[in-house]
Amino acid sequence: MSLRCEVAMRWPWQKKSSNYTYCLGIELNQGNAFAVLRDATGVVDSYASEQDEEGLQGLSQWLASKRYGRIPVTVCLDQSRYELQLVDAPPVADDELSDALGFRIRDLIGESAVNKLLQAFPLPGDAYRGRMSMAFAAIADRDYLRDIVKWCRDENLELQTMTIDELSLLNLVAALEPETSVGVLRLEPKEGMIYLYQDGALYFTRHLNFGTDDLMPEEAQVGDFTLENSSRSDMLTLEVQRSMDYFESQLGLGSIGQLWVLPPDTVTIDNVLIELEGNVNTPVRLLSLETAFNRQLTESPLTASYAAALGGTLSYELAN
């Protein structure tokens, strides 16, 4: 993910003007593909891999059936295929940060840098009360990125950006214009992630060894999210509270104003939100994107993976 890569890996700091009417956003999640087609009004079509399907073959067939032609695409990398590390930032300009940290790949990941690419972006200067300069470094396999580039070429798609969940969701948060700092919680079946944003920037991200399976009693029906007892939600509360406390005490940025929970792809979690809000003493809401972004004629809620795909497309102002 270097600027010397076959496709410039542009992180979505600002929206870019586009002459296109449509943009396709793709989220790669645990080997599966999710996609949204967006125009200037919002999402007008979507795709999700079947449960027994892996890779991009199904998405290729969907695109062939739709015949959208050559359209721009943003691809959000599978979280299992990249590492994001918080590192000391060397005293260089932002556009030189990736090159400066590229020499440290072996130190960062403990293996050869021969087949790795790195893209870095700085934390805002007020993080850690301005006492230190820090940056995030995203590291991925070169071959993995090349496979995505090749697939886009084969499908006659114009690859605009390859990005990561942390920044794709930053676009989504920025588009909703919160007045306070925001925590975004995403839960998968076996794990979760929490991202903390403020003033249009990512400050903190943390992997949670806790997922929806840990909150679902064995007797629950598929698609239902219930609590067997309070200890299940207590585990989630502890993980979320630790992250928000770090934002306040270590980063020195005050308390998180809101916690937004992305709707999981496979279960509903409405029942836990009230209890979570009471435990963390922070306004909690399920992030519904239907009114603001969803223009599909069929009912297809914008769950977490669709939301990440959508966030990538929000880097671009589409033509009406």
N, C-alpha and C positions, 0 to 999 in steps of 0.2 A: 504494500500500500504506500508506495513511494511515488513521487512525481515522475520518477524514471520508469514507472510501470507502463504497460501497453496502453492503459487508459488512465488519465489523470484522476487520482483519487481525491476529489474535491469534497471536503466536509461542508455540510450545509449551514454555513454561518448566516447567510442572507439569501433572500429569494432572488432568483435570476429571471429576467424577462425571457419569454419564449414565444416563438411564432406558432407553436403547436397548439392544436385544439385539445388533444388528449395526452395524458401521460400514464404509463403503466408502472405501478409500484409492486415489487415482489419482495416478500419476506420468506426467507429460508429458515425453517424452525424444526430442529430435531429430525432432519432428513426430509421433511415435507415442505411443500411449496404452497404459499398463499399469495394471491394477487388481487389488486384492485385497479380498475380503470377509472381515472378521474378526468373530468373536464372542469371548466371554470365554475360550475355549480356544485360539484362534489362527486361522489362515487356513483358511477352509472352501471358498473358491472363488476363481478368478482368471481374468483375461483379458489377452491381449496382441494388439496390432494385427498384422495380416498384413503381410508384408514390403512389399507394393506398396500398402499402405493408409496414408493420412495423415489426421490430424485425429481427430475424435471420433465420426464416423458409425458406425464399426464397434462402438464401445463402446455407443452408443445402441441399436444392434440387439441386442447382447448383453443389455443391461439389459431391453429389451422382452421378450426370450425368457425371461428368468429371473423376471420379475414379482415383484421383491423389494418393491415398494411404496415408500412414502416413508421413506427411510433417511438418516441423516446421512452426509456425505461430507467428506473432506479432500482437497485438491488440491495437489500438489507441482508448482510451476511449472517449465516447461522451462528448463534452464540457459541456453539460447541466447536466452531472452526476458527476462532480467534481468541487471543488473550488481550485483556485491557489492564494495563498496569499503571499505577500512580508512581511517578518517579520525580527526582530532583531535576528541574529544568536548567540546562546550561545557559550561560548569559549570551544568548544569540537572538537574532530577530525571529519572529514567529515563523516566517517562511523558510528559515534555515533549521528549525527545530527538529524536523524529521531526519534530516541528514546528520545532524549533530548526535542524535540519539541512536541512529542506525549502527554506529560503531559499537554500541553496547548491547546488541541483541543477545550475544552469547551470555553476557552477565545477567541479563534480565530473565532469560528462559532456560539457561543451563544447557543449551545445545547449540549446534552449529547454525550460523546465520546464512549459510549458502543458499538455502531454499526458502528464506523468510523475507517478508517485506514489512516495513514499519511505517506507520503514519502517526504523528504526534500532534497534539493541540494543547495549548496552555490552559491552566486554571486562571480565573480572573485574579487580579492582583490583591483583592481584599480577602482571599482565602487564607486561612491560618493567620488572620489578623495582620497580613502583610509581612510576616516575619520570614517567609521563605518563598521561593519561586518553585512551583510544582507544575507538572504536566501529565497528561494521560498519554500513554503510548499503546496503540493498537497494533498487534503483531499477528500476521496470518501467513499461511503457506502460499508461496508463489504459484504453485501448480493449481491450487484451489481457485485462486483468482483468475488464472488463465483459463481454466475450464468454464468459468462464468462468462468471461469475455468471448470465448469461442461459441458458447451456446447462444449468446445474444446475436453474434454474427450469423450463425446458422439459421436463426429464426427471423433474420432481417429486422432486428430491433436496434435502435440507436441508443447504446448504453451511455447514459449521462453521468451517473454516479454510482459507485459502490460505497455503501455506508454501513454503520453499525447501529444496533438497537438504541444505544444510549443517545445518539445524535438524531436518529429518526424520530424518537419520542420527544426530543427537545423541540423539533419542528412542530410537533403536534401541540405540545404545551404552549409554545409561543403563539400559535394560531388562535388559541382559546383565550389568550391575554389575561392570565390570572393577575390579581392585584397583590398577591403575596407569594412567598416561596411555596413550592409544591413538591410533595413526595409522590412518586408514581410507583405503585406496587403491581407487579406481574407475577402470577402464580401459575406454574405448570404442574402436571401431575406429581412429579418427584422433587421439584425444586422451585425456587422463586428468585426474583430480583427486585431490589428497590433502588430507585434513582431519585436523587434530590437536585432540584433545579431552582435557580433564583435569577431574576432579571435577565432572562434569555440565555443562561449559561448552565452547563453541567458542573456541579461541584462534587458530587459523591455518588458512587455506585457500589452496591454490595450484593454478593451472591448469598442466597439463603438456602440452607440444606433442609428445606421445608416446602411442601407443596400441597395441592388440593387433596391428594391421597391421604395425607396425614390428618386432614380435617374431616374426612368422610368415613363414617362408621361402615363396617363391613356389610351391614344389612341395607345400606342405602341403595336406592335405585339409581341407575345410570342417569346422569343429567341433573340429579338433585344434590344439593349441598346442604347438609345439616350437621349439627354438633351433637356428638354423643354425650359429651360432658365438657365442663369449663376448661379442663386441662388442655384440650385440643386447641382452643382459641388462645389460651394463655401462652402457648409456645409461639404462636404467630405474633401476639402482642409483644412479647419479649424481643423478638428479632426486629420488629419494626421500631420499637422504642429505642433500642440500642443505636440504630442508624440515625434516628432523629436527634438523640442526645449528642451523638458525635458531631452532627451538623452544628448544633448550638454551642457545645463546649469546646471542641477541638478546632473546628473551622472558624468559630467565633462569629457566626452569622445570625444569631437569634433563633427563635423557635420556628419550626415548619408551620406555615399557616394553614395548609390543607393537605389531605392525603387522598389522592385519586387512585382508585383500584380499577385496573383494566379487566373487563369481563373475560374470564378464561374461555378457551376455545371449546371445551367439552363439558363443562359443568356450570351450574348457576350458583352464585355465592351470596345472594341477597340476604340470607338469614344471618350471616356473620357480620355484616357491616355495622349494625347498631351496636353489637357487643364490642367490636373493635374500636369504634368511635368512643365509647364510654371508657374503655381501658387506656387508650392513648391520650385522651383528653384533647383531641384535635378533630376538627370537622373532617368526616370521611364520606366520600361519595363514590358510587359506581360510575365510572366514566362512560356515559352514553354519548355516542357520536352521531346518533341517528338524525337528530334535528339539524345539526350544523353541517353534516357532510354527506349523509346517505341519501342518494337520489335514485336508488335502484327500484325498478318496478316490482321486483319480487322481494319477499321478506328474507333478508340475509343480514343479521345483525353484525355490526363491526366489532367483533371480538378482538382479543389482544393481538393475534397475528395479523389480522386485517388492519388494525390500527397502526402497527409498525410499518406495514407496506404503504399505508396512506401517508404516514409521516415522511417517508422518503420523497414522495411526489410533491409535498408542500414546499420543497426548496424552489419550486418553479411557479411563476405567474403564467398561467395558460391564457391563450387568446380566446376571446369569446366567439 
